[in-house]
Amino acid sequence: MIILDTSILVEGVSREGEVRTSIRATLAARHRMAMPTPVLYEWLRGPRVKAELALQEALVPAEEALPFTDAEAAVAARLYKTVVRPRGREMDLAIAAFALTWQAQLWTLNEGDFTDLPHLSLFRPPA
């Protein structure tokens, strides 16, 4: 499984390019991509137009967003307690918790937000 970070969703849906191509190719190869509810929250709070929302629904439907459960909450809390500077990173830690809980790869364009998190598998598609 692949967990999408908000940066991937924004780039892949808002702009035609390599990220969108990577998402489509990965889905066509029948790899499962998932959007955690914190990513859905960050995505929806941004300035979205109808065409972007429609494309997001086609790629990763909101109703299929992974819920933030007690399992992800516990992992996110553990990360918060172990990283050097956790303040201001709560959303990134929550998103990383999904990848760790689901033993999934996290796709992001912001690797620097996650490089200090142990055991996290990161992938940056070409942008």
FIGUMI-835944 format. One line per 5 residues: number of its first residue (from 1); their letters; for each residue x, y, z of C-alpha. Coordinates in Angstrom, 2 decimals. Example, Ala and Ser with C-alpha at 12.3 -4.5 7.8 and 13.67 -1.06 7.14 Angstrom:
1> AS> 12.30,-4.50,7.80 | 13.67,-1.06,7.14
% end
This chain:
1> MIILD> 0.00,0.00,0.00 | 1.03,3.58,-0.64 | 0.04,6.45,1.65 | -0.22,9.85,-0.03 | 1.06,12.97,1.69
6> TSILV> -0.78,16.22,1.06 | 2.09,17.52,-1.08 | 1.56,14.64,-3.53 | -2.19,15.17,-3.65 | -1.83,18.91,-4.29
11> EGVSR> 0.81,18.49,-6.99 | -0.83,15.46,-8.60 | -4.31,16.93,-8.77 | -3.59,20.62,-9.28 | -1.01,20.30,-12.05
16> EGEVR> -0.51,18.10,-15.08 | 2.95,16.60,-14.81 | 5.18,13.83,-13.53 | 3.46,13.40,-10.17 | 0.05,12.94,-11.78
21> TSIRA> 1.58,10.55,-14.30 | 3.18,8.55,-11.45 | -0.12,8.36,-9.56 | -2.04,7.19,-12.61 | 0.62,4.62,-13.58
26> TLAAR> 0.71,3.25,-10.05 | -3.07,2.95,-9.90 | -3.13,1.34,-13.36 | -0.65,-1.25,-12.07 | -3.24,-2.02,-9.38
31> HRMAM> -1.20,-0.77,-6.45 | -3.40,0.52,-3.66 | -3.04,4.20,-2.85 | -4.70,5.56,0.24 | -5.42,9.03,1.50
36> PTPVL> -5.49,9.39,5.29 | -8.15,11.64,6.80 | -5.53,14.23,7.91 | -4.49,14.56,4.25 | -8.13,14.93,3.23
41> YEWLR> -8.49,17.68,5.85 | -5.41,19.56,4.62 | -6.54,19.14,1.01 | -10.10,20.37,1.58 | -9.07,23.41,3.62
46> GPRVK> -7.08,24.75,0.65 | -8.50,26.83,-2.20 | -9.94,24.06,-4.41 | -11.91,24.40,-7.62 | -14.53,21.92,-8.84
51> AELAL> -12.23,20.35,-11.44 | -9.59,19.61,-8.78 | -12.14,18.10,-6.42 | -13.51,15.93,-9.24 | -10.04,14.67,-10.15
56> QEALV> -9.24,13.97,-6.50 | -12.46,11.96,-6.22 | -11.54,9.98,-9.34 | -8.05,9.18,-8.03 | -8.61,8.77,-4.29
61> PAEEA> -12.26,9.18,-3.25 | -12.90,11.04,0.00 | -15.28,8.34,1.23 | -12.39,5.86,1.10 | -10.05,8.02,3.19
66> LPFTD> -8.42,6.03,5.97 | -9.85,7.05,9.36 | -7.54,8.23,12.13 | -8.01,5.44,14.67 | -6.55,4.71,18.06
71> AEAAV> -3.73,2.78,16.33 | -2.59,5.80,14.32 | -3.12,8.08,17.32 | -0.82,5.95,19.48 | 1.92,5.89,16.83
76> AARLY> 1.61,9.65,16.23 | 1.85,10.31,19.98 | 4.95,8.11,20.22 | 6.54,10.01,17.34 | 5.65,13.33,18.98
81> KTVVR> 7.44,12.25,22.15 | 10.56,11.03,20.36 | 11.37,13.64,17.70 | 13.55,16.63,18.57 | 11.15,19.40,17.46
86> PRGRE> 7.57,18.08,17.36 | 5.68,21.37,17.67 | 4.18,22.52,14.40 | 4.61,19.03,12.95 | 1.50,17.40,14.35
91> MDLAI> -0.12,16.85,10.95 | 3.07,15.41,9.44 | 3.44,13.09,12.42 | -0.18,11.96,12.06 | 0.33,11.28,8.34
96> AAFAL> 3.56,9.38,9.04 | 1.70,7.34,11.66 | -0.57,6.00,8.91 | 2.39,4.79,6.86 | 3.97,3.16,9.90
101> TWQAQ> 0.73,1.58,11.13 | -0.15,0.21,7.70 | 3.49,-0.72,6.93 | 3.17,1.34,3.77 | 5.39,3.59,1.72
106> LWTLN> 4.75,7.32,2.17 | 4.81,9.33,-1.05 | 5.81,12.94,-0.42 | 7.46,15.90,-2.09 | 8.61,17.12,1.33
111> EGDFT> 11.05,14.43,2.43 | 12.66,16.84,4.89 | 9.47,16.78,6.96 | 9.89,13.06,7.57 | 13.58,12.10,7.37
116> DLPHL> 14.06,12.01,11.15 | 11.27,9.49,11.65 | 12.62,5.97,12.16 | 11.39,3.02,10.10 | 9.42,5.22,7.69
121> SLFRP> 9.65,4.26,4.02 | 9.63,7.41,1.87 | 9.30,7.81,-1.88 | 9.53,11.01,-3.88 | 8.14,10.65,-7.40
126> PA> 9.67,12.89,-10.06 | 8.04,16.31,-10.07
% end
